[in-house]
Amino acid sequence: MNKPNYIFKIFLFLFAFSATGAFAQTENKSPTAEPCYEIVLQILTASNRAGDKNSNSPALAGVIKRLKTFYEFSNYRVTTTYLQRTSNSVEYKSLMDDFSAGAEKYAPNFSDWALRNLRTMPESQGRKTIQFDSFRFNARIPINLQVKGEDGKSASVVSYESIGITNSRFSLRESEPTIIGSLAIGKSDELMFLILTVKAAE
């Protein structure tokens, strides 16, 4: 028998046996569920109006303390809280609470926000970091306009304007409320902040 040919056949047999075993292990391995997260998006409205009262969650104390180093608003209040659960992405559209305290209730507000491709990544200090490919928030705000008709009489017309924030690829620490951005809402004594908190779902 040709010895090199014999050795080659043994090598092929051992390779095939090894590959079959590896394939069987892969087939027998049970699939695991992806990690799931609780997403909390809050609208925090700051103002200097005397009639406003602070109305906040204790969890936002650190956020408000940081904001006070940049802004001179006297009052901060949580006007809207969104709660969603996901393992990857969120797409949300709904009516929105009026974040302008004391405003005339002549038309509803609408919100539209989304975050995509959520994943956990370790940071240099060992803490868990949550990263997104993108985050988008949009609100449609009613504006009451007075227009004159052909008869010279004034009439109220509601016109909607969009405000929003879009961010590409950013990260935040797990379970830590994080300021995403600020939005002016048409009043010199008010400003709206978006606060995002992500934590592992129980």
KOLDREN-112234 format. One line per field, with one value per residue: z, x, y of N, C-alpha, C, CB in turn. Coordinates in nm, 2 decimals, always signed. Glycine has a CB too. Layout:
BEGIN
n_pz: Z;...
n_px: X;...
n_py: Y;...
ca_pz: Z;...
ca_px: X;...
ca_py: Y;...
c_pz: Z;...
c_px: X;...
c_py: Y;...
cb_pz: Z;...
cb_px: X;...
cb_py: Y;...
//
This chain:
BEGIN
n_pz: +0.00;-0.07;+0.13;+0.18;+0.07;+0.23;+0.48;+0.41;+0.38;+0.64;+0.76;+0.63;+0.73;+1.01;+1.01;+0.90;+1.10;+1.32;+1.23;+1.20;+1.47;+1.58;+1.44;+1.54;+1.81;+1.77;+1.67;+1.89;+2.08;+2.29;+2.19;+2.31;+2.48;+2.37;+2.56;+2.75;+2.77;+2.98;+2.88;+2.96;+2.88;+2.95;+2.97;+3.07;+3.19;+3.22;+3.39;+3.47;+3.59;+3.83;+3.93;+3.88;+4.00;+4.15;+4.04;+4.05;+4.00;+4.25;+4.13;+3.93;+4.05;+4.03;+3.76;+3.74;+3.91;+3.76;+3.53;+3.65;+3.66;+3.42;+3.34;+3.45;+3.55;+3.77;+3.84;+3.79;+3.62;+3.57;+3.28;+3.11;+3.08;+2.92;+2.89;+2.78;+2.66;+2.53;+2.32;+2.12;+1.94;+1.93;+1.83;+1.85;+1.86;+1.95;+2.12;+2.32;+2.65;+2.74;+2.77;+2.84;+3.11;+3.22;+2.97;+2.71;+2.63;+2.34;+2.13;+2.06;+2.15;+1.97;+1.98;+1.85;+1.86;+1.84;+1.88;+1.78;+1.73;+1.98;+2.22;+2.45;+2.57;+2.71;+2.91;+2.96;+3.24;+3.34;+3.38;+3.26;+2.93;+2.74;+2.40;+2.11;+1.77;+1.66;+1.77;+1.78;+1.83;+1.80;+1.81;+1.75;+1.77;+1.85;+1.72;+1.78;+1.56;+1.46;+1.20;+0.93;+0.76;+0.44;+0.49;+0.68;+0.94;+1.23;+1.29;+1.46;+1.39;+1.39;+1.36;+1.30;+1.42;+1.39;+1.62;+1.73;+1.79;+1.66;+1.69;+1.61;+1.67;+1.99;+2.33;+2.67;+3.02;+3.19;+3.37;+3.45;+3.45;+3.17;+3.00;+2.69;+2.51;+2.45;+2.39;+2.26;+2.33;+2.24;+2.43;+2.62;+2.89;+2.93;+2.88;+2.73;+2.82;+2.72;+2.88;+2.92;+3.03;+3.06;+3.15;+3.25;+3.20;+3.44
n_px: +0.09;+0.04;+0.21;+0.20;-0.05;-0.22;-0.18;-0.30;-0.57;-0.63;-0.61;-0.82;-1.04;-1.02;-1.06;-1.32;-1.46;-1.42;-1.53;-1.80;-1.87;-1.84;-2.04;-2.26;-2.26;-2.31;-2.57;-2.71;-2.70;-2.88;-3.09;-3.05;-3.22;-3.23;-3.10;-3.32;-3.46;-3.56;-3.70;-3.70;-3.82;-3.82;-3.98;-3.86;-3.95;-3.83;-3.86;-3.92;-4.14;-4.35;-4.58;-4.53;-4.45;-4.20;-4.19;-4.08;-3.91;-3.72;-3.50;-3.41;-3.27;-2.99;-2.96;-3.10;-2.95;-2.71;-2.81;-2.87;-2.62;-2.58;-2.80;-3.04;-3.29;-3.56;-3.75;-3.83;-4.00;-4.15;-4.32;-4.40;-4.39;-4.25;-4.28;-4.12;-4.05;-3.80;-3.57;-3.42;-3.51;-3.72;-4.03;-4.24;-4.56;-4.79;-5.05;-4.96;-4.90;-4.97;-4.70;-4.67;-4.74;-5.04;-5.12;-5.35;-5.60;-5.64;-5.59;-5.47;-5.14;-4.88;-4.66;-4.36;-4.13;-3.82;-3.58;-3.29;-3.14;-3.03;-2.78;-2.56;-2.25;-1.92;-1.74;-1.43;-1.40;-1.53;-1.80;-2.14;-2.23;-2.48;-2.55;-2.67;-2.77;-2.91;-3.12;-3.43;-3.65;-3.96;-4.20;-4.52;-4.65;-4.93;-5.02;-5.19;-5.34;-5.45;-5.65;-5.78;-6.08;-6.24;-6.45;-6.36;-6.36;-6.21;-6.07;-6.00;-5.73;-5.57;-5.24;-4.99;-4.67;-4.35;-4.11;-3.79;-3.54;-3.26;-3.02;-2.72;-2.57;-2.48;-2.40;-2.49;-2.48;-2.59;-2.90;-2.87;-3.00;-2.99;-2.91;-3.04;-3.09;-3.19;-3.49;-3.63;-3.95;-4.10;-4.14;-3.98;-3.92;-3.91;-3.79;-3.74;-3.63;-3.50;-3.48;-3.32;-3.34;-3.21;-3.24;-3.17;-3.43;-3.66
n_py: -0.12;+0.22;+0.44;+0.72;+0.78;+0.63;+0.76;+1.00;+0.93;+0.86;+1.11;+1.26;+1.11;+1.16;+1.44;+1.47;+1.34;+1.51;+1.75;+1.66;+1.62;+1.88;+2.01;+1.87;+1.96;+2.22;+2.21;+2.10;+2.29;+2.50;+2.78;+3.12;+3.38;+3.73;+4.00;+4.21;+4.54;+4.82;+5.11;+5.45;+5.75;+6.09;+6.41;+6.70;+7.01;+7.33;+7.64;+7.99;+8.09;+8.22;+8.08;+7.82;+7.49;+7.28;+6.95;+6.66;+6.34;+6.18;+6.05;+6.22;+6.42;+6.45;+6.51;+6.76;+6.91;+6.93;+7.07;+7.31;+7.43;+7.53;+7.67;+7.93;+7.87;+7.86;+7.67;+7.32;+7.07;+6.75;+6.67;+6.48;+6.13;+5.85;+5.50;+5.22;+4.88;+4.68;+4.48;+4.57;+4.79;+5.08;+5.23;+5.49;+5.66;+5.90;+6.08;+6.37;+6.50;+6.83;+7.03;+7.29;+7.46;+7.60;+7.68;+7.76;+7.52;+7.44;+7.27;+6.94;+6.80;+6.62;+6.34;+6.18;+5.94;+5.76;+5.50;+5.32;+5.00;+4.90;+4.82;+4.65;+4.75;+4.71;+4.95;+5.13;+5.15;+4.93;+4.95;+4.90;+5.00;+5.15;+5.15;+5.33;+5.32;+5.53;+5.81;+5.96;+6.23;+6.39;+6.65;+6.77;+7.08;+7.28;+7.60;+7.89;+8.09;+8.41;+8.51;+8.72;+8.71;+8.74;+8.90;+9.07;+9.00;+8.85;+8.53;+8.22;+8.01;+7.70;+7.61;+7.37;+7.32;+7.17;+7.04;+6.91;+6.66;+6.49;+6.24;+6.07;+5.77;+5.73;+5.69;+5.58;+5.54;+5.25;+5.26;+5.52;+5.84;+6.04;+6.34;+6.42;+6.63;+6.97;+7.17;+7.46;+7.61;+7.82;+8.01;+8.26;+8.22;+7.94;+7.61;+7.30;+6.97;+6.66;+6.36;+6.05;+5.72;+5.40;+5.06;+4.73;+4.50;+4.36
ca_pz: +0.00;-0.08;+0.26;+0.18;+0.04;+0.35;+0.58;+0.37;+0.41;+0.78;+0.79;+0.59;+0.82;+1.14;+0.98;+0.89;+1.23;+1.40;+1.18;+1.24;+1.62;+1.60;+1.39;+1.63;+1.92;+1.73;+1.66;+2.02;+2.17;+2.30;+2.17;+2.43;+2.45;+2.38;+2.68;+2.73;+2.85;+3.01;+2.83;+3.02;+2.83;+3.03;+2.93;+3.19;+3.15;+3.31;+3.38;+3.58;+3.62;+3.98;+3.96;+3.86;+4.12;+4.11;+4.04;+3.99;+4.06;+4.31;+4.04;+3.84;+4.13;+3.97;+3.63;+3.77;+3.97;+3.65;+3.45;+3.72;+3.64;+3.28;+3.32;+3.57;+3.57;+3.92;+3.86;+3.69;+3.64;+3.47;+3.22;+3.03;+3.10;+2.83;+2.93;+2.68;+2.68;+2.40;+2.32;+2.01;+1.88;+1.97;+1.75;+1.93;+1.82;+2.04;+2.18;+2.42;+2.74;+2.71;+2.86;+2.88;+3.22;+3.21;+2.83;+2.67;+2.58;+2.22;+2.04;+2.12;+2.11;+1.93;+1.99;+1.77;+1.89;+1.81;+1.90;+1.70;+1.75;+2.12;+2.25;+2.57;+2.55;+2.83;+2.90;+3.02;+3.39;+3.37;+3.39;+3.13;+2.85;+2.64;+2.28;+2.01;+1.64;+1.64;+1.85;+1.72;+1.90;+1.72;+1.86;+1.67;+1.86;+1.79;+1.74;+1.76;+1.48;+1.43;+1.06;+0.89;+0.65;+0.34;+0.55;+0.77;+1.08;+1.27;+1.32;+1.51;+1.30;+1.45;+1.27;+1.37;+1.39;+1.44;+1.69;+1.75;+1.80;+1.60;+1.73;+1.55;+1.75;+2.11;+2.44;+2.80;+3.12;+3.23;+3.49;+3.48;+3.37;+3.08;+2.92;+2.55;+2.45;+2.49;+2.29;+2.29;+2.31;+2.20;+2.54;+2.67;+3.03;+2.94;+2.80;+2.75;+2.82;+2.71;+2.98;+2.88;+3.12;+3.01;+3.25;+3.23;+3.24;+3.54
ca_px: +0.00;+0.12;+0.20;+0.15;-0.20;-0.28;-0.18;-0.39;-0.70;-0.66;-0.63;-0.95;-1.13;-1.02;-1.11;-1.46;-1.52;-1.41;-1.63;-1.93;-1.89;-1.86;-2.17;-2.36;-2.26;-2.38;-2.71;-2.77;-2.69;-3.01;-3.08;-3.07;-3.29;-3.16;-3.13;-3.44;-3.43;-3.67;-3.66;-3.78;-3.80;-3.90;-3.98;-3.84;-3.97;-3.78;-3.93;-3.90;-4.27;-4.38;-4.69;-4.49;-4.40;-4.11;-4.26;-3.98;-3.87;-3.59;-3.40;-3.36;-3.20;-2.85;-2.98;-3.14;-2.83;-2.62;-2.87;-2.86;-2.48;-2.58;-2.92;-3.08;-3.43;-3.59;-3.84;-3.82;-4.12;-4.16;-4.45;-4.44;-4.30;-4.28;-4.22;-4.12;-3.97;-3.75;-3.44;-3.34;-3.55;-3.85;-4.09;-4.36;-4.63;-4.90;-5.08;-4.87;-4.94;-4.93;-4.59;-4.67;-4.83;-5.12;-5.15;-5.49;-5.61;-5.72;-5.56;-5.38;-5.00;-4.85;-4.52;-4.32;-3.99;-3.77;-3.44;-3.27;-3.02;-2.98;-2.69;-2.47;-2.10;-1.84;-1.65;-1.30;-1.40;-1.60;-1.95;-2.21;-2.27;-2.58;-2.52;-2.77;-2.73;-2.98;-3.23;-3.51;-3.77;-4.03;-4.33;-4.60;-4.71;-5.03;-5.01;-5.32;-5.33;-5.57;-5.65;-5.90;-6.15;-6.28;-6.55;-6.29;-6.37;-6.10;-6.11;-5.88;-5.69;-5.47;-5.14;-4.90;-4.52;-4.27;-3.98;-3.74;-3.39;-3.21;-2.88;-2.67;-2.48;-2.44;-2.41;-2.52;-2.46;-2.71;-2.97;-2.83;-3.07;-2.90;-2.97;-3.02;-3.08;-3.29;-3.57;-3.71;-4.09;-4.17;-4.15;-3.84;-3.90;-3.93;-3.71;-3.78;-3.52;-3.53;-3.40;-3.34;-3.29;-3.22;-3.19;-3.21;-3.57;-3.66
ca_py: +0.00;+0.35;+0.49;+0.86;+0.78;+0.58;+0.87;+1.11;+0.89;+0.87;+1.25;+1.29;+1.05;+1.24;+1.57;+1.45;+1.30;+1.63;+1.84;+1.61;+1.65;+2.02;+2.04;+1.82;+2.04;+2.35;+2.18;+2.07;+2.41;+2.57;+2.92;+3.20;+3.50;+3.85;+4.08;+4.30;+4.66;+4.91;+5.25;+5.56;+5.89;+6.19;+6.55;+6.79;+7.15;+7.43;+7.78;+8.10;+8.14;+8.21;+7.99;+7.68;+7.42;+7.17;+6.82;+6.57;+6.22;+6.19;+6.00;+6.32;+6.52;+6.47;+6.58;+6.90;+6.98;+6.96;+7.17;+7.44;+7.49;+7.59;+7.76;+8.00;+7.85;+7.84;+7.55;+7.21;+6.98;+6.64;+6.69;+6.36;+6.01;+5.74;+5.38;+5.11;+4.77;+4.63;+4.42;+4.62;+4.92;+5.14;+5.33;+5.53;+5.77;+5.92;+6.21;+6.41;+6.59;+6.97;+7.06;+7.43;+7.48;+7.72;+7.72;+7.74;+7.39;+7.46;+7.16;+6.84;+6.79;+6.49;+6.31;+6.08;+5.92;+5.63;+5.47;+5.20;+4.91;+4.91;+4.71;+4.67;+4.74;+4.75;+5.07;+5.11;+5.14;+4.81;+4.97;+4.87;+5.12;+5.12;+5.23;+5.33;+5.37;+5.66;+5.85;+6.07;+6.28;+6.49;+6.68;+6.86;+7.17;+7.37;+7.74;+7.95;+8.21;+8.50;+8.55;+8.79;+8.66;+8.84;+9.00;+9.16;+8.94;+8.77;+8.39;+8.15;+7.90;+7.62;+7.56;+7.28;+7.33;+7.05;+7.06;+6.78;+6.63;+6.36;+6.21;+5.95;+5.69;+5.78;+5.59;+5.63;+5.44;+5.18;+5.30;+5.66;+5.94;+6.12;+6.45;+6.39;+6.76;+7.07;+7.22;+7.58;+7.58;+7.94;+8.11;+8.30;+8.17;+7.80;+7.53;+7.16;+6.88;+6.52;+6.27;+5.91;+5.62;+5.26;+4.97;+4.59;+4.47;+4.26
c_pz: +0.00;+0.06;+0.27;+0.16;+0.16;+0.46;+0.54;+0.40;+0.55;+0.82;+0.75;+0.68;+0.95;+1.12;+0.97;+1.02;+1.32;+1.36;+1.21;+1.39;+1.65;+1.55;+1.48;+1.76;+1.90;+1.73;+1.79;+2.11;+2.17;+2.27;+2.30;+2.39;+2.45;+2.50;+2.65;+2.82;+2.87;+2.97;+2.89;+2.96;+2.90;+2.97;+3.05;+3.14;+3.26;+3.28;+3.49;+3.62;+3.77;+4.01;+3.94;+3.98;+4.07;+4.14;+3.97;+4.07;+4.13;+4.22;+3.95;+3.92;+4.07;+3.84;+3.65;+3.82;+3.86;+3.56;+3.51;+3.70;+3.50;+3.27;+3.45;+3.59;+3.72;+3.94;+3.75;+3.72;+3.53;+3.41;+3.15;+3.06;+3.01;+2.89;+2.83;+2.71;+2.54;+2.42;+2.21;+1.97;+1.93;+1.87;+1.82;+1.87;+1.90;+2.06;+2.29;+2.52;+2.71;+2.81;+2.90;+2.98;+3.20;+3.07;+2.80;+2.60;+2.45;+2.12;+2.10;+2.07;+2.06;+1.94;+1.90;+1.80;+1.86;+1.85;+1.83;+1.73;+1.88;+2.15;+2.38;+2.53;+2.67;+2.80;+2.97;+3.17;+3.43;+3.38;+3.25;+3.06;+2.75;+2.52;+2.18;+1.87;+1.61;+1.74;+1.78;+1.81;+1.82;+1.79;+1.77;+1.77;+1.80;+1.82;+1.70;+1.68;+1.46;+1.29;+1.03;+0.76;+0.55;+0.39;+0.65;+0.92;+1.11;+1.31;+1.37;+1.42;+1.37;+1.34;+1.35;+1.32;+1.46;+1.51;+1.72;+1.76;+1.74;+1.63;+1.66;+1.64;+1.87;+2.22;+2.57;+2.90;+3.17;+3.36;+3.53;+3.39;+3.30;+3.00;+2.77;+2.47;+2.50;+2.37;+2.34;+2.25;+2.29;+2.31;+2.60;+2.81;+3.04;+2.84;+2.83;+2.73;+2.80;+2.79;+2.95;+2.98;+3.07;+3.12;+3.21;+3.28;+3.34;+3.49
c_px: +0.09;+0.10;+0.15;+0.00;-0.27;-0.29;-0.29;-0.54;-0.73;-0.68;-0.77;-1.06;-1.14;-1.08;-1.27;-1.53;-1.52;-1.52;-1.77;-1.96;-1.91;-2.00;-2.28;-2.37;-2.33;-2.53;-2.78;-2.77;-2.82;-2.99;-3.11;-3.14;-3.20;-3.19;-3.24;-3.41;-3.56;-3.62;-3.76;-3.73;-3.89;-3.88;-3.97;-3.85;-3.92;-3.84;-3.89;-4.03;-4.30;-4.48;-4.65;-4.43;-4.31;-4.19;-4.17;-3.97;-3.74;-3.47;-3.34;-3.29;-3.06;-2.86;-3.01;-3.02;-2.73;-2.68;-2.86;-2.72;-2.48;-2.69;-2.96;-3.23;-3.45;-3.68;-3.82;-3.94;-4.12;-4.31;-4.50;-4.34;-4.35;-4.21;-4.23;-4.03;-3.93;-3.61;-3.36;-3.38;-3.69;-3.90;-4.22;-4.42;-4.76;-4.94;-4.99;-4.93;-4.89;-4.82;-4.58;-4.78;-4.91;-5.16;-5.29;-5.50;-5.70;-5.70;-5.46;-5.23;-4.97;-4.70;-4.49;-4.17;-3.95;-3.62;-3.41;-3.14;-2.96;-2.89;-2.60;-2.33;-2.03;-1.76;-1.52;-1.30;-1.48;-1.75;-2.01;-2.25;-2.37;-2.56;-2.64;-2.71;-2.79;-3.09;-3.30;-3.63;-3.83;-4.17;-4.40;-4.68;-4.81;-5.00;-5.14;-5.30;-5.46;-5.56;-5.78;-5.95;-6.18;-6.38;-6.49;-6.29;-6.25;-6.15;-5.98;-5.86;-5.57;-5.37;-5.04;-4.76;-4.45;-4.14;-3.92;-3.59;-3.36;-3.06;-2.84;-2.56;-2.43;-2.45;-2.44;-2.50;-2.59;-2.76;-2.94;-2.91;-2.97;-2.97;-2.94;-3.01;-3.19;-3.37;-3.64;-3.85;-4.17;-4.19;-4.01;-3.81;-3.92;-3.84;-3.74;-3.65;-3.57;-3.43;-3.43;-3.27;-3.31;-3.16;-3.24;-3.35;-3.57;-3.76
c_py: +0.12;+0.42;+0.64;+0.87;+0.73;+0.68;+0.97;+1.07;+0.89;+1.02;+1.30;+1.24;+1.13;+1.38;+1.57;+1.42;+1.43;+1.73;+1.80;+1.64;+1.79;+2.07;+2.00;+1.91;+2.17;+2.33;+2.16;+2.19;+2.48;+2.72;+3.00;+3.33;+3.63;+3.93;+4.18;+4.42;+4.74;+5.05;+5.35;+5.69;+5.99;+6.33;+6.63;+6.93;+7.24;+7.57;+7.87;+8.15;+8.12;+8.11;+7.84;+7.62;+7.31;+7.04;+6.72;+6.44;+6.24;+6.14;+6.10;+6.43;+6.55;+6.55;+6.73;+6.98;+7.02;+7.07;+7.31;+7.51;+7.56;+7.69;+7.82;+7.98;+7.82;+7.71;+7.45;+7.12;+6.87;+6.65;+6.57;+6.25;+5.90;+5.62;+5.27;+5.00;+4.71;+4.56;+4.48;+4.77;+4.95;+5.24;+5.37;+5.66;+5.78;+6.06;+6.24;+6.51;+6.73;+7.01;+7.20;+7.45;+7.61;+7.76;+7.69;+7.60;+7.40;+7.35;+7.07;+6.86;+6.64;+6.47;+6.19;+6.06;+5.78;+5.62;+5.33;+5.13;+4.93;+4.79;+4.75;+4.65;+4.78;+4.87;+5.04;+5.09;+5.01;+4.82;+4.94;+5.00;+5.07;+5.21;+5.22;+5.37;+5.51;+5.68;+5.97;+6.10;+6.39;+6.52;+6.78;+6.95;+7.26;+7.51;+7.81;+8.08;+8.28;+8.55;+8.63;+8.73;+8.78;+8.94;+9.09;+9.11;+8.85;+8.63;+8.32;+8.03;+7.83;+7.57;+7.48;+7.30;+7.21;+7.10;+6.92;+6.78;+6.50;+6.35;+6.08;+5.89;+5.76;+5.67;+5.66;+5.51;+5.38;+5.23;+5.44;+5.75;+6.03;+6.22;+6.43;+6.53;+6.85;+7.12;+7.35;+7.56;+7.71;+8.04;+8.13;+8.24;+8.02;+7.73;+7.38;+7.07;+6.74;+6.44;+6.13;+5.82;+5.48;+5.17;+4.83;+4.56;+4.36;+4.15
cb_pz: +0.12;-0.20;+0.33;+0.08;-0.08;+0.40;+0.59;+0.22;+0.36;+0.86;+0.72;+0.45;+0.85;+1.19;+0.85;+0.78;+1.30;+1.39;+1.02;+1.21;+1.69;+1.53;+1.25;+1.67;+1.97;+1.60;+1.57;+2.08;+2.13;+2.44;+2.06;+2.49;+2.54;+2.25;+2.73;+2.76;+2.77;+3.16;+2.67;+3.17;+2.67;+3.18;+2.83;+3.26;+3.11;+3.30;+3.37;+3.53;+3.53;+4.03;+3.87;+3.74;+4.21;+4.20;+3.98;+3.98;+3.96;+4.44;+3.96;+3.77;+4.27;+3.95;+3.55;+3.86;+4.07;+3.56;+3.43;+3.86;+3.65;+3.18;+3.26;+3.56;+3.48;+3.97;+3.85;+3.71;+3.65;+3.54;+3.13;+2.88;+3.25;+2.69;+3.07;+2.54;+2.76;+2.30;+2.30;+1.89;+1.73;+2.11;+1.60;+2.08;+1.66;+2.17;+2.23;+2.36;+2.89;+2.72;+2.79;+2.75;+3.35;+3.28;+2.73;+2.58;+2.68;+2.16;+1.91;+2.09;+2.22;+1.78;+2.13;+1.61;+2.03;+1.66;+2.05;+1.55;+1.63;+2.23;+2.14;+2.68;+2.43;+2.87;+2.95;+2.99;+3.45;+3.50;+3.43;+3.16;+2.78;+2.70;+2.21;+2.05;+1.52;+1.50;+2.00;+1.57;+2.04;+1.57;+2.01;+1.57;+1.93;+1.84;+1.66;+1.89;+1.35;+1.53;+0.97;+0.88;+0.68;+0.21;+0.61;+0.77;+1.09;+1.39;+1.20;+1.65;+1.16;+1.53;+1.20;+1.36;+1.44;+1.33;+1.82;+1.64;+1.96;+1.45;+1.88;+1.41;+1.66;+2.15;+2.45;+2.81;+3.25;+3.24;+3.60;+3.47;+3.46;+2.99;+2.97;+2.49;+2.30;+2.57;+2.24;+2.22;+2.42;+2.15;+2.65;+2.67;+3.12;+2.91;+2.82;+2.65;+2.94;+2.56;+3.13;+2.74;+3.26;+2.88;+3.39;+3.28;+3.12;+3.68
cb_px: -0.10;+0.07;+0.34;+0.21;-0.23;-0.20;-0.04;-0.37;-0.72;-0.54;-0.52;-0.98;-1.09;-0.88;-1.05;-1.49;-1.43;-1.27;-1.62;-1.94;-1.76;-1.75;-2.20;-2.33;-2.12;-2.33;-2.73;-2.69;-2.57;-3.07;-3.18;-2.93;-3.41;-3.19;-3.00;-3.57;-3.33;-3.71;-3.67;-3.77;-3.82;-3.86;-4.10;-3.71;-4.12;-3.62;-4.08;-3.81;-4.38;-4.42;-4.80;-4.39;-4.51;-3.99;-4.40;-3.85;-3.87;-3.59;-3.45;-3.48;-3.19;-2.78;-3.09;-3.26;-2.76;-2.60;-3.02;-2.89;-2.38;-2.59;-3.04;-3.04;-3.48;-3.67;-3.99;-3.68;-4.25;-4.14;-4.45;-4.45;-4.30;-4.24;-4.28;-4.09;-4.05;-3.73;-3.45;-3.36;-3.55;-3.85;-4.12;-4.31;-4.67;-4.87;-5.23;-4.74;-4.90;-5.05;-4.46;-4.70;-4.76;-5.05;-5.06;-5.54;-5.67;-5.70;-5.50;-5.43;-4.90;-4.89;-4.48;-4.34;-3.96;-3.79;-3.40;-3.27;-2.93;-3.09;-2.60;-2.51;-2.06;-1.75;-1.72;-1.21;-1.46;-1.55;-1.98;-2.33;-2.15;-2.73;-2.39;-2.89;-2.77;-3.03;-3.19;-3.55;-3.74;-4.06;-4.31;-4.70;-4.60;-5.17;-4.88;-5.40;-5.26;-5.58;-5.63;-5.86;-6.28;-6.34;-6.67;-6.34;-6.51;-6.03;-6.17;-5.91;-5.65;-5.52;-5.07;-4.94;-4.47;-4.24;-4.00;-3.78;-3.35;-3.23;-2.87;-2.61;-2.36;-2.51;-2.28;-2.66;-2.38;-2.68;-2.94;-2.68;-3.16;-2.82;-2.92;-3.14;-3.10;-3.23;-3.68;-3.65;-4.15;-4.30;-4.25;-3.83;-3.99;-4.08;-3.56;-3.89;-3.43;-3.52;-3.43;-3.28;-3.35;-3.14;-3.23;-3.11;-3.66;-3.71
cb_py: +0.00;+0.44;+0.49;+0.95;+0.69;+0.46;+0.93;+1.13;+0.74;+0.82;+1.34;+1.24;+0.90;+1.25;+1.63;+1.34;+1.19;+1.69;+1.86;+1.46;+1.60;+2.10;+1.98;+1.68;+2.07;+2.40;+2.06;+1.95;+2.50;+2.55;+2.96;+3.23;+3.52;+3.94;+4.16;+4.23;+4.75;+4.90;+5.25;+5.56;+5.89;+6.19;+6.59;+6.76;+7.18;+7.44;+7.76;+8.21;+8.08;+8.34;+8.02;+7.67;+7.37;+7.17;+6.83;+6.64;+6.10;+6.11;+5.88;+6.38;+6.47;+6.34;+6.51;+6.90;+6.89;+6.83;+7.14;+7.43;+7.38;+7.48;+7.68;+8.14;+7.74;+7.96;+7.60;+7.14;+7.06;+6.50;+6.81;+6.38;+5.96;+5.77;+5.33;+5.17;+4.66;+4.75;+4.27;+4.53;+4.92;+5.20;+5.27;+5.56;+5.76;+5.85;+6.22;+6.47;+6.55;+7.07;+7.02;+7.52;+7.47;+7.83;+7.65;+7.85;+7.29;+7.59;+7.22;+6.70;+6.83;+6.47;+6.28;+6.11;+5.96;+5.59;+5.46;+5.24;+4.93;+4.92;+4.66;+4.58;+4.84;+4.63;+5.20;+5.23;+5.26;+4.76;+5.11;+4.78;+5.18;+5.15;+5.19;+5.42;+5.27;+5.67;+5.88;+6.04;+6.32;+6.45;+6.75;+6.79;+7.26;+7.33;+7.80;+7.97;+8.18;+8.61;+8.43;+8.94;+8.59;+8.77;+8.92;+9.29;+8.87;+8.83;+8.32;+8.10;+7.94;+7.50;+7.68;+7.13;+7.47;+6.95;+7.15;+6.69;+6.63;+6.36;+6.20;+5.98;+5.65;+5.91;+5.51;+5.69;+5.50;+5.03;+5.21;+5.68;+6.02;+6.02;+6.59;+6.31;+6.74;+7.18;+7.12;+7.70;+7.50;+7.90;+8.05;+8.45;+8.25;+7.76;+7.56;+7.11;+6.90;+6.47;+6.31;+5.89;+5.63;+5.25;+5.00;+4.49;+4.44;+4.32
//
